[in-house]
Amino acid sequence: MNAVMDTILFRYEQSMFNSRAWRQWANPIVSWRNKWKDGKKELGEAFPGSSTIFVWTTDLWHFTQSLMISFFVIAALTYSPICNLFGNNIDLLIDFAILKIVFSISFEICWSKIFS
């Protein structure tokens, strides 16, 4: 999800999301307008909660951010130790390293290969 967010922010034009069908929802240059009536902030929200609680429905960046946060919450709620070698806090550091490496590798694969 983080790779999607960075891809559309920093290289939308070269990404797989750059298509006429996705433009209004995926291109952050224009998609921010989706939360406002007629695309104008001064006219207020496009629908109740479109700039707050339901902002995740208005564009790809907010949608993927919402998914990423949801996945982190699910991970925290369902966490079970990966490593149980030493039976103490060093295991948490090893788990942290494993999870950080998995996150970083998956980000890099999506950022540099899949979404480009």
Backbone as a printed PyTorch tensor [residue, N CA C, xyz], in Angstrom:
tensor([[[  0.8160,  -1.1920,   0.0000],
         [  0.0000,   0.0000,   0.0000],
         [  0.8640,   1.2610,   0.0000]],

        [[  1.9580,   1.2200,   0.7560],
         [  2.8570,   2.3680,   0.7980],
         [  3.4950,   2.6060,  -0.5690]],

        [[  3.7850,   1.5320,  -1.2740],
         [  4.3660,   1.6710,  -2.6120],
         [  3.3690,   2.2860,  -3.5880]],

        [[  2.1020,   1.9470,  -3.4700],
         [  1.0780,   2.5690,  -4.3130],
         [  1.0260,   4.0670,  -4.0310]],

        [[  0.9900,   4.4210,  -2.7440],
         [  0.9130,   5.8330,  -2.3600],
         [  2.0950,   6.6160,  -2.9200]],

        [[  3.3040,   6.0870,  -2.7490],
         [  4.4910,   6.7830,  -3.2430],
         [  4.5370,   6.8100,  -4.7680]],

        [[  4.0950,   5.7320,  -5.3970],
         [  4.1050,   5.6800,  -6.8620],
         [  3.2220,   6.7710,  -7.4550]],

        [[  2.0000,   6.8940,  -6.9520],
         [  1.1140,   7.9020,  -7.5430],
         [  1.5330,   9.3190,  -7.1760]],

        [[  2.2040,   9.4860,  -6.0360],
         [  2.6580,  10.8270,  -5.6600],
         [  3.8870,  11.2710,  -6.4300]],

        [[  4.8310,  10.3540,  -6.6290],
         [  6.1290,  10.7600,  -7.1610],
         [  6.3910,  10.3770,  -8.6040]],

        [[  5.6300,   9.4350,  -9.1500],
         [  5.8210,   9.0940, -10.5610],
         [  4.5570,   8.5310, -11.1860]],

        [[  3.4930,   9.2310, -10.9640],
         [  2.1990,   8.8280, -11.5110],
         [  2.2670,   8.6520, -13.0300]],

        [[  2.8860,   9.5910, -13.7130],
         [  2.9190,   9.5700, -15.1820],
         [  3.5720,   8.3150, -15.7480]],

        [[  4.5260,   7.7230, -15.0210],
         [  5.2290,   6.5300, -15.4920],
         [  4.6530,   5.2390, -14.9010]],

        [[  3.5870,   5.3610, -14.1450],
         [  3.0780,   4.1960, -13.4170],
         [  1.9660,   3.4790, -14.1660]],

        [[  1.6460,   2.3010, -13.6590],
         [  0.5450,   1.5190, -14.2220],
         [ -0.8090,   2.1580, -13.9390]],

        [[ -0.8480,   3.1300, -13.0380],
         [ -2.1050,   3.7980, -12.6800],
         [ -2.4310,   4.9540, -13.6210]],

        [[ -1.5070,   5.2880, -14.4910],
         [ -1.6900,   6.3910, -15.4300],
         [ -2.5150,   5.9270, -16.6260]],

        [[ -3.8060,   5.9840, -16.4630],
         [ -4.7040,   5.6500, -17.5690],
         [ -5.9200,   6.5590, -17.4790]],

        [[ -6.5630,   6.7330, -18.5880],
         [ -7.7460,   7.5930, -18.6280],
         [ -8.8120,   7.0980, -17.6540]],

        [[ -8.9520,   5.7920, -17.5410],
         [ -9.9790,   5.2140, -16.6730],
         [ -9.7100,   5.4970, -15.1910]],

        [[ -8.4460,   5.5580, -14.8010],
         [ -8.0690,   5.7470, -13.3970],
         [ -7.8070,   7.2040, -13.0330]],

        [[ -7.6350,   8.0770, -14.0000],
         [ -7.1130,   9.4250, -13.7630],
         [ -7.8220,  10.1760, -12.6410]],

        [[ -9.1180,  10.2720, -12.6710],
         [ -9.8590,  11.0740, -11.6870],
         [ -9.7200,  10.5290, -10.2710]],

        [[ -9.4940,   9.2240, -10.1420],
         [ -9.3920,   8.6110,  -8.8160],
         [ -7.9430,   8.4030,  -8.3870]],

        [[ -7.0350,   8.1900,  -9.3430],
         [ -5.6570,   7.8280,  -9.0000],
         [ -4.6530,   8.9770,  -9.0750]],

        [[ -4.8640,   9.9420,  -9.9400],
         [ -3.8900,  11.0190, -10.1180],
         [ -4.0610,  12.0690,  -9.0170]],

        [[ -3.0750,  12.1680,  -8.1080],
         [ -3.2400,  13.0980,  -6.9880],
         [ -3.3380,  14.5670,  -7.4080]],

        [[ -2.9300,  14.8940,  -8.6070],
         [ -3.0430,  16.2710,  -9.0830],
         [ -4.5150,  16.6600,  -9.2330]],

        [[ -5.3630,  15.6980,  -9.5740],
         [ -6.7860,  15.9900,  -9.7450],
         [ -7.6860,  15.2780,  -8.7370]],

        [[ -7.2490,  14.1580,  -8.1900],
         [ -8.1340,  13.3400,  -7.3470],
         [ -8.5170,  13.9960,  -6.0330]],

        [[ -7.7190,  14.9340,  -5.5480],
         [ -8.0630,  15.6200,  -4.2950],
         [ -9.4000,  16.3490,  -4.4110]],

        [[ -9.7640,  16.6910,  -5.6390],
         [-11.0220,  17.4180,  -5.8620],
         [-12.2490,  16.5490,  -5.5990]],

        [[-12.0750,  15.2290,  -5.6190],
         [-13.2090,  14.3180,  -5.4600],
         [-13.9300,  14.4950,  -4.1320]],

        [[-13.2600,  15.0110,  -3.1380],
         [-13.9000,  15.1580,  -1.8260],
         [-14.7410,  16.4260,  -1.7220]],

        [[-14.6530,  17.2870,  -2.7240],
         [-15.3670,  18.5730,  -2.6720],
         [-16.4530,  18.6510,  -3.7460]],

        [[-17.5320,  19.2970,  -3.4310],
         [-18.6360,  19.5030,  -4.3650],
         [-18.1110,  20.2340,  -5.6020]],

        [[-18.3490,  19.6560,  -6.7410],
         [-17.8750,  20.1950,  -8.0310],
         [-16.3630,  20.4380,  -8.0300]],

        [[-15.6340,  19.7370,  -7.1680],
         [-14.1770,  19.8670,  -7.1130],
         [-13.6810,  21.1500,  -6.4800]],

        [[-14.5790,  21.8760,  -5.8120],
         [-14.2190,  23.1670,  -5.2270],
         [-14.4180,  23.1400,  -3.7190]],

        [[-13.3490,  23.3350,  -2.9900],
         [-13.3960,  23.2870,  -1.5250],
         [-14.3900,  24.2990,  -0.9510]],

        [[-14.4540,  25.4500,  -1.5590],
         [-15.3270,  26.4960,  -1.0370],
         [-16.8180,  26.1240,  -1.1030]],

        [[-17.1670,  25.1110,  -1.9020],
         [-18.5590,  24.6650,  -1.9940],
         [-18.8940,  23.5890,  -0.9570]],

        [[-17.8930,  23.1500,  -0.2300],
         [-18.1140,  22.1410,   0.8060],
         [-17.9000,  20.7250,   0.3120]],

        [[-18.1890,  19.7980,   1.1920],
         [-17.9600,  18.3860,   0.8920],
         [-18.8680,  17.8730,  -0.2170]],

        [[-18.3370,  16.9500,  -1.0140],
         [-19.1170,  16.3300,  -2.0880],
         [-20.2610,  15.4990,  -1.5200]],

        [[-20.0480,  14.9010,  -0.3730],
         [-21.0720,  14.1570,   0.3600],
         [-20.6670,  14.1770,   1.8260]],

        [[-21.5800,  13.9540,   2.7380],
         [-21.2450,  14.0280,   4.1660],
         [-20.0780,  13.0990,   4.5270]],

        [[-19.0470,  13.6780,   5.1030],
         [-17.8650,  12.9220,   5.5180],
         [-16.8140,  12.7220,   4.4470]],

        [[-17.0180,  13.3150,   3.2600],
         [-16.0720,  13.0790,   2.1600],
         [-14.6830,  13.6650,   2.4160]],

        [[-14.5550,  14.5980,   3.3420],
         [-13.2320,  15.1480,   3.6470],
         [-12.7250,  14.6540,   5.0070]],

        [[-13.5100,  13.7880,   5.6580],
         [-13.1020,  13.2850,   6.9720],
         [-13.2350,  11.7650,   7.0250]],

        [[-14.2970,  11.2790,   7.6240],
         [-14.4310,   9.8450,   7.8860],
         [-14.4960,   8.9860,   6.6150]],

        [[-15.0360,   9.5250,   5.5360],
         [-15.1370,   8.7610,   4.2910],
         [-14.1440,   9.2080,   3.2200]],

        [[-13.1230,   9.9360,   3.6110],
         [-12.1340,  10.4170,   2.6420],
         [-11.4640,   9.2530,   1.9130]],

        [[-11.4060,   8.1040,   2.5540],
         [-10.7760,   6.9300,   1.9390],
         [-11.5030,   6.4670,   0.6700]],

        [[-12.7390,   6.9230,   0.4760],
         [-13.4850,   6.5330,  -0.7250],
         [-13.2560,   7.4930,  -1.8880]],

        [[-12.5860,   8.6060,  -1.6450],
         [-12.5300,   9.6630,  -2.6550],
         [-11.3580,   9.5730,  -3.6190]],

        [[-10.2880,   8.8860,  -3.2360],
         [ -9.1390,   8.7880,  -4.1410],
         [ -8.2610,   7.6000,  -3.7660]],

        [[ -7.4240,   7.2060,  -4.7050],
         [ -6.5740,   6.0310,  -4.5190],
         [ -5.5900,   6.2050,  -3.3780]],

        [[ -5.0130,   7.4070,  -3.2210],
         [ -4.0340,   7.6120,  -2.1580],
         [ -4.6620,   7.3690,  -0.7880]],

        [[ -5.8100,   7.9630,  -0.5240],
         [ -6.4630,   7.7810,   0.7670],
         [ -6.9800,   6.3470,   0.9450]],

        [[ -7.4340,   5.7300,  -0.1400],
         [ -7.8960,   4.3470,  -0.0670],
         [ -6.7570,   3.4130,   0.3430]],

        [[ -5.5920,   3.5540,  -0.3050],
         [ -4.4690,   2.6740,   0.0360],
         [ -3.9090,   3.0110,   1.4210]],

        [[ -3.9550,   4.2830,   1.8140],
         [ -3.5270,   4.6370,   3.1690],
         [ -4.4340,   3.9590,   4.1950]],

        [[ -5.7210,   3.9640,   3.9460],
         [ -6.6650,   3.3200,   4.8510],
         [ -6.4070,   1.8150,   4.9430]],

        [[ -6.1490,   1.1860,   3.8050],
         [ -5.8260,  -0.2420,   3.8110],
         [ -4.5360,  -0.5120,   4.5830]],

        [[ -3.5100,   0.3130,   4.3640],
         [ -2.2360,   0.1220,   5.0480],
         [ -2.4170,   0.2150,   6.5650]],

        [[ -3.1440,   1.2160,   7.0170],
         [ -3.3920,   1.3670,   8.4520],
         [ -4.1920,   0.1720,   8.9710]],

        [[ -5.1790,  -0.2590,   8.2110],
         [ -5.9800,  -1.4170,   8.6150],
         [ -5.1180,  -2.6710,   8.7380]],

        [[ -4.2050,  -2.8730,   7.7940],
         [ -3.3130,  -4.0400,   7.8580],
         [ -2.3900,  -3.9670,   9.0730]],

        [[ -1.9030,  -2.7780,   9.3990],
         [ -1.0780,  -2.6330,  10.6070],
         [ -1.8780,  -2.9580,  11.8670]],

        [[ -3.1130,  -2.4870,  11.9220],
         [ -3.9660,  -2.7660,  13.0850],
         [ -4.2410,  -4.2690,  13.1850]],

        [[ -4.5750,  -4.8940,  12.0680],
         [ -4.8120,  -6.3460,  12.0660],
         [ -3.5530,  -7.0880,  12.5120]],

        [[ -2.4010,  -6.6570,  12.0280],
         [ -1.1440,  -7.2960,  12.4250],
         [ -0.9130,  -7.1580,  13.9240]],

        [[ -1.1760,  -5.9810,  14.4610],
         [ -0.9820,  -5.7700,  15.8980],
         [ -1.9450,  -6.6360,  16.7120]],

        [[ -3.1760,  -6.7600,  16.2450],
         [ -4.1730,  -7.5330,  16.9800],
         [ -3.9370,  -9.0370,  16.9130]],

        [[ -3.3240,  -9.4750,  15.8330],
         [ -3.1420, -10.9160,  15.6360],
         [ -1.7010, -11.3630,  15.7930]],

        [[ -0.8340, -10.4750,  16.2420],
         [  0.5960, -10.7780,  16.3320],
         [  0.8670, -11.9790,  17.2280]],

        [[  1.6860, -12.8250,  16.7130],
         [  2.1930, -13.9640,  17.4640],
         [  3.6890, -14.0090,  17.1800]],

        [[  4.5230, -14.2150,  18.1980],
         [  5.9720, -14.1700,  17.9680],
         [  6.4320, -15.0940,  16.8450]],

        [[  7.2990, -14.5640,  16.0120],
         [  7.9030, -15.3470,  14.9410],
         [  9.0580, -16.1530,  15.5300]],

        [[  9.8200, -15.4600,  16.3310],
         [ 11.0400, -16.0290,  16.8820],
         [ 10.8510, -16.3350,  18.3710]],

        [[ 11.2890, -17.4810,  18.7870],
         [ 11.2630, -17.8200,  20.2080],
         [ 12.5300, -18.6030,  20.5390]],

        [[ 13.6650, -18.0160,  20.1920],
         [ 14.9500, -18.6870,  20.3960],
         [ 15.4950, -18.4970,  21.7950]],

        [[ 15.3450, -17.2870,  22.3200],
         [ 16.0140, -16.9440,  23.5690],
         [ 15.0610, -16.7660,  24.7460]],

        [[ 13.7650, -16.6870,  24.4700],
         [ 12.7930, -16.5520,  25.5290],
         [ 12.8510, -15.2250,  26.2740]],

        [[ 13.3230, -14.1830,  25.5990],
         [ 13.3660, -12.8660,  26.2470],
         [ 13.1830, -11.7680,  25.2030]],

        [[ 13.5070, -10.5380,  25.5720],
         [ 13.2450,  -9.3870,  24.7060],
         [ 14.0500,  -9.3870,  23.4210]],

        [[ 15.1330, -10.1210,  23.3460],
         [ 15.9090, -10.1750,  22.1000],
         [ 15.0470, -10.7510,  20.9710]],

        [[ 14.1020, -11.6180,  21.3500],
         [ 13.1890, -12.1760,  20.3460],
         [ 12.3590, -11.0870,  19.6770]],

        [[ 11.9430, -10.0940,  20.4420],
         [ 11.1810,  -8.9860,  19.8630],
         [ 12.0280,  -8.2050,  18.8700]],

        [[ 13.2990,  -8.0240,  19.1580],
         [ 14.1940,  -7.3320,  18.2220],
         [ 14.3770,  -8.1430,  16.9500]],

        [[ 14.5000,  -9.4500,  17.0990],
         [ 14.6320, -10.3120,  15.9160],
         [ 13.3430, -10.2580,  15.0950]],

        [[ 12.1840, -10.3460,  15.7680],
         [ 10.9030, -10.2240,  15.0670],
         [ 10.7950,  -8.8800,  14.3500]],

        [[ 11.1890,  -7.8110,  15.0400],
         [ 11.1590,  -6.4810,  14.4290],
         [ 12.0050,  -6.4690,  13.1580]],

        [[ 13.2110,  -7.0110,  13.2290],
         [ 14.1030,  -7.0350,  12.0610],
         [ 13.4780,  -7.8340,  10.9170]],

        [[ 12.8970,  -8.9780,  11.2290],
         [ 12.2610,  -9.8070,  10.1960],
         [ 11.1190,  -9.0420,   9.5320]],

        [[ 10.2490,  -8.4630,  10.3380],
         [  9.0980,  -7.7440,   9.7920],
         [  9.5150,  -6.5110,   8.9940]],

        [[ 10.5190,  -5.8010,   9.4800],
         [ 11.0270,  -4.6160,   8.7680],
         [ 11.6300,  -5.0140,   7.4240]],

        [[ 12.3680,  -6.1000,   7.3990],
         [ 12.9730,  -6.5760,   6.1480],
         [ 11.8850,  -6.9860,   5.1530]],

        [[ 10.8720,  -7.7120,   5.6220],
         [  9.7710,  -8.1280,   4.7390],
         [  9.0420,  -6.9050,   4.1890]],

        [[  8.7500,  -5.9200,   5.0500],
         [  8.0870,  -4.6910,   4.6070],
         [  8.9400,  -3.9840,   3.5510]],

        [[ 10.2340,  -3.8340,   3.8180],
         [ 11.1290,  -3.0990,   2.9140],
         [ 11.2880,  -3.8050,   1.5740]],

        [[ 11.4260,  -5.1100,   1.5960],
         [ 11.5750,  -5.8540,   0.3420],
         [ 10.2880,  -5.7890,  -0.4750]],

        [[  9.1340,  -5.9700,   0.1770],
         [  7.8700,  -5.9140,  -0.5750],
         [  7.6320,  -4.5120,  -1.1340]],

        [[  7.9870,  -3.4740,  -0.3650],
         [  7.8760,  -2.1110,  -0.8690],
         [  8.7350,  -1.9420,  -2.1160]],

        [[  9.9850,  -2.3590,  -2.0350],
         [ 10.9190,  -2.1680,  -3.1520],
         [ 10.4630,  -2.9120,  -4.3990]],

        [[  9.9820,  -4.1190,  -4.2400],
         [  9.4940,  -4.8860,  -5.3940],
         [  8.3050,  -4.1720,  -6.0470]],

        [[  7.3700,  -3.7230,  -5.2330],
         [  6.2040,  -3.0160,  -5.7900],
         [  6.5940,  -1.6710,  -6.4010]],

        [[  7.4140,  -0.9170,  -5.6890],
         [  7.8230,   0.4270,  -6.1240],
         [  8.6310,   0.3720,  -7.4090]],

        [[  9.6290,  -0.5160,  -7.4770],
         [ 10.5510,  -0.4890,  -8.6130],
         [ 10.1750,  -1.4300,  -9.7510]],

        [[  9.3520,  -2.4150,  -9.4890],
         [  9.0480,  -3.3870, -10.5470],
         [  7.5610,  -3.4230, -10.9330]],

        [[  6.6930,  -3.6310,  -9.9750],
         [  5.2850,  -3.8970, -10.2830],
         [  4.5240,  -2.6520, -10.7210]],

        [[  4.6400,  -1.5510,  -9.9820],
         [  3.8200,  -0.3710, -10.2660],
         [  4.4520,   0.6040, -11.2610]],

        [[  5.6490,   0.3220, -11.7070],
         [  6.3190,   1.2170, -12.6750],
         [  5.9780,   0.8240, -14.0870]]])
